[in-house]
Structures are given as structure tokens and as C-alpha cells.
Amino acid sequence: MEKIAEINGIDVYYIRSSKFKTGSINITFCDNLSKERAYKNALIPSILARGCKTHPTQRDISIKLMSLYGAGFSTNVEKKGEIQLIQFVADFVEEVYAKNYKNLVRELVELLFNIICNPVVEGSGFKKEYFQQERVNNNNIIRSLINNKQSYAIVRCQELMCKDEPFGIKELGSVEDGEHLTETELYKYYSEFFLKKLPVKIFFCGRNKPDDLMEVLNSFKDEFAGEKIKLNLGYREFGTIERNDVVEKMDVTQGKLTIGFRTNVDPDSDDFYALCVANGIFGAGVHSKLFQNVREKNSLAYYAASRIERYKGLMVAYSGIEIANKEKAEELILKQLQEVKDGNVTENEYESTIRMFKNAFNSFKDTQFAIMDFFIGQTFLNTEILHLDEFIEKISNVTVEDAVRCAQKIKLDTVYFLTSNNMEVIES
């Protein structure tokens, strides 16, 4: 990947790939997570996707996309560390396979920028119908997050860990943050802050350099003119941490035990690769200590695994267990991490971890979405941007000693247990 331009706070990156018959464009707005703006930022792309001045309805947009050899368009909201990403994504057939349509990319990019910059308005606000419907949809998505108890428990644990930090804010915001929001207020925010103040990153993945993209961007660049905010990933190091235990009760039959840790590994540091290997040995894969010892040998969990959040410096071990086994499972999970810290790592655990990463990152090469996400994350770091093979090499060069050293930096922060509100279930 190479950075090919910087225009009015917009960074443009080109990822050359001739492997696919399709190309992809990702336009990402970036903001620091805040309670004041998270909900607004998450609602805006849904409203913009409903229609623009040139194509005022979703049907009009769909017809245009179909005319472009079935091009695709979607929006997405996520977070990396304490940065909220608001994304507009399109994919298209490479022009070499659409020889009768020489302006395909140009027309798709024009559509994208019209959707982003020229929304349908009524008076001094967004179209009321679009605003109200998308607010209901957004609220329903936020409320539905609790339905998947496994992912809910992970998110809830991280929220508790970071309750006094921006990372504790959901990327979609909270329902209450939108209760009194109006279409006029949101449009004012969109036109004065969202477009003007948020840094933008554009990623183009395809066979040819994005000349059409650059020409169209130059015609829209004034829409983005303004002093951009400074982004902050929010990584923090911790010395002594007072353990926090939280128990919540819901209508569940299976307990969700999630244990949160601070990694104390800077996302910019080469130690991150050693942290990946340490986490792989601990809980990322069927070869890991959590899977083998907590689930298989001791039958204390239906599932047991761990994951890291690079940008914020977090690790969580998560499991689904019989409620009565909470104390035993917690003790055994923590013992597995201590085993890694003590250097009790088998050759199979180490080699299986390295092999797992090689397979995983080689598989990234098979999808443009994975390739794009891999590079997007790196643009927030103060390090040289690595290609997939270089990342694999970094992982492969990690020794057991490196992994143990980084594991020793990890500190326990929060133990979260989601249990049943039914005493009969708890006692069974």
C-alpha cells in the first residue's frame, strides 16, 4: 500500500491488487470516541445512504449501482482503540472485465461523493422521514446487541474496564443520546463538523491507480475544507491495578465468564508481535492452553478463548460455563496465563501458534475486505506500514522467550460474570 495524496485533510491510499476481478473503495471518516458525537456519527451514514440530490431514494441508488455492472455499496461503523470509524464502502467490476463501460469507476466515485456530500434535505435539516426511520433502525440495532450473550459479555467487560475512558463508549452510541436529537440539529452537525472537522482516509484497492478517483475528489475537495481534529488511539499503560469483580444477572442458563486484562504493550512497539504469540499460546486456537486445559481436559467450559485489542492495549479471556463452575473455571483460566508467564510453553503450543498466524494472514489475501482492514488499522500507528508477508515474518521471528516476556507485562483488571436471575438454574 502507498499513500498517494493528501488533500484538505483527506489521505488517499492505493493498494495494488490484480488478484481479484473486482476493485474496492473505502471512504472512512475518523473521530475520537465521545458521548456527545458517537450516536450522531453512527446515524449519519444510514441517513446519507437513503438518497442524495442526484439519486434521491434508495431505489434510485440501487438502479444506478445495477447499471454499473452490479456495483455494491454499504456503510459501516466500528472502532479501533478510541477512534470511531464511519465508513462508506463500494465494490465494482474491474474495467478490464467491463470493456463496454469505460467510465464505470468514475461514475461510481461520483455517486459515492454525492451520497456523502449532497444529501436529501428539507428546509434546514435532513429529510424528516429518512431521519426518523434511520434513528429507529439505529436504536433497534443498539438494543439488539444484548441478544448475543457471548459478544455482549465481551463488550460489557471492556466497558466496565474502561468506564472512565472513551473506549467504554459504544461505537453506535447509546439510545438515550438520540432521544432529543432533531433532523435540523443533526444536519447542522453534519455540515459544520462531520464534513469539515473529521479526518478522512480513502483506500482504493484495484489493478490500476485511482486516476478517476483523484479527479472526482478534486471536484469535491472544498466540501471537506476545514481544520481537522487530532486523533488519539487511547493506549495507556498501567502499573498496579485494583481488581474489579462484577456480576450481572439475566435470563440465561449458561454463565458467561469474561476476564479483562491490560496488556501494557504499546501498539506501536515491535513487542506487539510477541504479544500476539503469547495470546495465541494462551487462548487463540484449538491448540491453546484455554481450549486444551479448560475445555477439553477439565470440561469446565463450552468454549474458552482469548483475544487482544491492539490499539487500546486490552486482552479478554472469554468462556461459556455451567454457572456452578464459576470459581473453578476462573481459577483455571488465570492459571493458564500464569503458565505462559512462567515460561511453561510446549513446542507444540508455540509451533501451532506460529502456524495458525501464518494460515490466518495468508487467508487474508483471499478477500479485499480483509486486506483493506489490515491496512486501515496500520494507518493509525506511528510505524512503517507492513504488507501481509512482512507481518507474517514479524510473527515468525518471535521466540518463546519474547512471548513469555510480553505475557509478564499483562495485568488482571476486571472479572465479569453474566449469570442467571433464576435460583433454580444457579443451583442446578
N, C-alpha and C positions, 0 to 999 in steps of 0.2 A: 504494500500500500504506500502511496505517496501523496503528500499534501500538495495540491496544485494551485491553490488560490486562497486568498483571504480578502473578502470584500464586505465592508460595513459590518464587521463582527461575525461574518459567516465564513467558516473554514470549510473548504471543499477538498475532499479526498477521493482518489481514484484507486480502485482495486482492480487490477487487470486479471481477467479470467476468461479463457477460451474453452473451458471445460463444459460449460452449460449452453443450452440452446436459448436460454433466457437471460436477461440482464435485470438488475435491481437498482432502485433508487431509494435512499433513506434520508429524509429531512428531519433532523432531531433538534428540538428546542430544549434548552437546558436551564434549570432553575435550582436554586438552593431550596431544599425542602423547608416549608414553613406552613404553619396552621392557617395563616392569612391567605396563602396563594395556592396551596396544594389542590383544593377542591376546584377552584376556578381553572387552574391549568388542566386538570383532568377532564373537565366538562367541555372546554373549548374545542378540542379536535372532533368530538362527537357532533357538535353543532355545525362545525365547518364542513364535515363530511355529508351533511344533509343537502347542501346545494351552494352554488356560487352565482354570481351575476351572469356568467356565460352559460351555466348549466344549473338552473335554479332548483331542481329537485333531484332526489336520489335516482329516479328513473332516468333523468337526462344524463346524469353522470354515468350510469350503467350502460346506456346506449352508446355514449362516446367511447367508453372502455371497450365495449364489444367491437366497435368499428376499428379499434387499434389492435386487431388480431387477438381479442380477448385479454387485454391487459388487466392486471389486478390492482386493487387499491385498498388499503386498510389503515387504521390508526392504532396506536398502542401507547400505553402509559406504564412506566416502570421506574425503578430507582436503582442507582448504583451508589453505594455509600449514602451520603446525604444529598445527592444530586437527583432531582426528579427529571426524567426524560419524557418528553412528549413527542411522539414520532408519527410521521406521515410516510407510508411505505408504498411503493409501486413496483410491479414487475412487468416485464414486457418481452415479447419475442425478439430475439436479436435480428437486426435488419437483414443479415445475410440469409435468413430464412423467410423474410418478408420482402422480397426484392421488388414487389409491386407497390411498396409503401415506403418511399424514401424519407418521409418526414415523420415517421412513427414516433421516434424518441422526442423530437421537438414538440409535437402535439401533446404527448403525454406530459412532458415537463410543463408546458403551458397550462395544461389542465391542473396539475398539482399546485402551481403557484397561484392560479386563480382561486382554487379552493382555499388555499391558506390566506391569501391577501384580499380577496374580493367576496366576502360572504353576503348572503341574502340578509338585508336589513329592513326594518320597519321603523320609520321615524328615526330616533337616535339610539336604537338598540337592535339586537339580533331579532330575527323573526320570532314572534312570541310562541307560535306553535312549535317550532323547532326547539326553542329553549326549554319549554315546559316538558315536552316529550323526552328530550335527552336528559333532563335533570331527573325525571322519574326513572329512566333506564339506568343512569349512573347510581342513583340511590339503591336500586334493586341489586345491582352488582355488588355494591359495598355490603349490603345486608346479607347477601348470599355467601360471602366469604366464610361465614361460620359453619356452613353446611359440610365442608370438607374438614373434618376434625383434625386430621393429620397435619395439613398445611396451616390450619388455624392455630394449632398449638405451637408450631414453629414461629409463626408471625407474632403470636401473643407473647411468647417467651422473649423474643427480641424487643418487642415494645416495652416490656417490663424492664429489661436490661437498660434500655435507652429512654426511659420515661422522661428524663430531663434533658434529652438531646434530640435534635431534629430527626434522627433516624427513627425515632419512635413514632413518627407521623406516617400514616399510610400514604402510599403513592397516589391513591384515588381521593384522599382526604376523608372527612367524616360527614355523615348525612347532615348533622346539625350545622355544619359550616355553610350549607347551601339553602337552609330554610328560608332565610330572608333575602337571598340574592335575587336580583331582578335582571331581566334581559338587557335593560339600559345600563345598569351598573357593570355587568359582565362585558358588554361591548366596549364601554369606556376603558375598562382594564385591558381588554384585548388590544385595542388600537393604540393605547398610550404606553402600556408596559410590556405586554406579551410580545408584540412585534418589534418594539423599539429597544427593549432593555435585555431581553434574554439572548445569550449567545446561541448561535445556530451552527450545527455541524451537518454537512451534506456528504453522503457517501454514495458513490456511483460504482457499481460492480458490473463489468461487461468486457467485451472484446476490444472495443475502441475507446479512445479518450472521449470524455464528455463535452465535445465542442458545442453541440446543440444546447446542452445544459448551461454552459457558461454564457452563451449568447442570450438565452432567456433570462437567466439570473441577472445579467447586466440591465435588462429592461425593467426588472422588478426591484433592483437593489435599494432604491430610495425608500421603499416601504419598510425596510429594516434599519434605516439610518437612526442611530441613537447611541448613547454611551451605555455599553453593556456592563452587567453586573459581574462581579468576580465570583467564581465558583469555588466551593470548598467541599472536599470529599468527606471530611469529618472524622478522619482517623485519629484515635487517641491511644496513648499508652497508659497502662495502669500498673501501679505498684501493688500495695496491699489493697485487697478488695474484701469488703464485708459481704459474706454470702447472703443471698436473698432467697427465701423459700416462699412460694406462692401456690396455693391450692384453690382451684375453681371447680364448681360443681355444675354439671349439666345433665341432660337426659342422655347418658351414654352407658354402654355396657362394657366397653373396653377403655382402660385407662390410657392416657397419652402422657408419657413422661418425657419432658424435653429439658435438657440441661444446657445452659448457655455459658460460654467461655469468652474471655478476651484473649486474642492471640498474641498481642504485643509484637506483631510483625508488621513493619511499615509496608504498605502496598507498593512502594517504590523500590523496596530493597530486594536484592537477589535472594534473601532468605525466604521470600515468598515461595520459591520453588521447593525449598526444603520443607516448608510448612505444608505444601500440597502433598508431599510424600508422607509426612507424618500423619496427616489426616487420612490418607489412603490406607496406611497401615492400621490406624485406629478404627475407622468406620466407613470407608468409602469402597464398598465392593464385597462380594461374597467371600473373598479371602481374608477379610479384615477381622480384627480381634472382636469387634462388636458382633458381627454376624456369626462368627465361628463359636465364640465362647458364651455370649449372652443368649443368642437364638438357638444355635444348633446343639451345643454340648449341655447347656443347662436348661433349655426350653423355658426361658424366662420372658421371652418376647415373641410376638408375632412378626415383628420386624424391628431391626435395630441398625441404625446407620448414623453417619455424621456428615456435615457439610461446612464449608467456610464461606464467609462473606469477605472477599479480599479488601474491598475499598474502605469498609468501616473497621475491619480487624476483629471479626466475630467468628466463633465456631459454635455450632449446636450439635449435640447428640440427641437424636430423637427416636422414640420407640413406642410401640403399642403393646400393652401388657395387661395381664389379669390384675385387677385393682388390688387384690390382696397381696400381690408380689411386689408392690412398690418399693419397699425398703430393700429387699434383696436385689432387685433389678438396679436400683440406684447405686448400691454398693459395688455391684459387679461392673457396671458401666464405668464408674470412676476408677476402679481397679485396672481396667484395660488401658486407660490413658496413663495411669501411673506406670504400667508395664512399658509403654513406649518411652516415657521419660527416663525410666531406669535402664533403657537400652536392651530390654528383653524382646528383641525382634528376630524372628526366624528368617532364614534365607528365602523361604517360600513367600513369606509376607512381604518382604522387600521386593523380590523379583516380580511377584504378581502385581504389586502396586505400580511399578515402572511399566510393566506390560499393559496394565489397564489404561494408564495415561496415554501411552503410545497409540493404542487402539482407539481410544476416545477422540484424541485430537486428529488422528488420521481420518476418522469418520466425519469430522467437521468439514473436511474438504469436499464432501459429497452434497452439501446444501449451502446455498448462498446465504440463507438466514444465519446459519451458524458462523460462517466466515465473516459476515458483516458484524455480528455481535462480538465476535472475538476481537476485531479491530476497533470497534466503537469504544469498548472498555479501556483499551490502551491509550486512547487519546486524552484521557483524564489523568494520566500518570506523568510524572516528570522523568520518564525513562525513554530509551530508544524503543521505537515500535518494532516488535518482533513479528516475523512470519511464523506460520504454524510449525514448520520444520525446526526453526530456531527455538521455539518454545519447547518442543519435544526434546531437543538436545539439552536444554537447560535442566529439564526434569531428569533426563537420563544421567546427567553428571552429578546428581545429588547422591551423596553417600548415606549409609545408615547413620553414621556419626552426625552428619549435617541434620538429618531428620530428628534425631534424638535431641540435639542442641536446641532446635526450634521448638520441639514439643515441651521442653523445660521452661519456655517462656509463657506457655499457656496457663491462664489463671481462671479458676471457677468463679462465676459471677452469680448466676441465677438458676434455681431448680424450680421448674414449673410443672405442676401435675394437674391434669384435667381428669376429674373423677366423676362418679355418678352421684346424682342427688337422691338416689333410691337406696335406702339402707339395706334392702334385701339383696340388691346387686352387689353392694360393697361386701356384705358378709358371706356371700355365696362362694 
